[in-house]
Amino acid sequence: MKEIVNWLNSHANPKNVEGMARFGINPKDTLGISLYDLRPFAKKIPKNHRLALELWKTGIHEARLLAPMIDISKEAAEELKKSSNKTSRWIARDALRELKSDAVQKRIRLLR
């Protein structure tokens, strides 16, 4: 994970942060990395649920954008299904149903 955070920090663009703030993105913990740069980087990272959780916990905006790109959707939903929170379980059930749909599977294949 350290290598990923180092890559994110090395690609920081303060000018982009200013522009992002105009669109309502909180500049705090934002590095200003474009999605056009994050997507190809995400493709180099093997899918990994635990790593996605670690990236999310960093609080860095771009790490949080990267997290769902490398997450294993089924594992994330399975964790929610085990939750003691009724709302979380409902969301997980709905998410699993949607993730299995043909339309979503087609979009996922296009992103890879």
Long-range contacts (C-beta under 8 A, 24 or more apart in sequence): 1-51, 1-54, 1-55, 4-45, 4-51, 4-55, 4-63, 4-66, 5-55, 5-58, 5-60, 5-63, 7-41, 8-33, 8-60, 8-62, 8-63, 8-66, 11-37, 25-61, 26-61, 29-59, 29-60, 29-61, 30-60, 30-61, 30-62, 31-60, 31-61, 31-62, 33-62, 35-65, 38-62, 38-65, 38-66, 38-69, 39-69, 39-111, 41-66, 42-66, 42-69, 42-70, 43-112, 45-69, 45-70, 46-70, 47-71, 47-72, 48-72, 49-75, 49-76, 52-76, 69-111, 73-99, 74-99
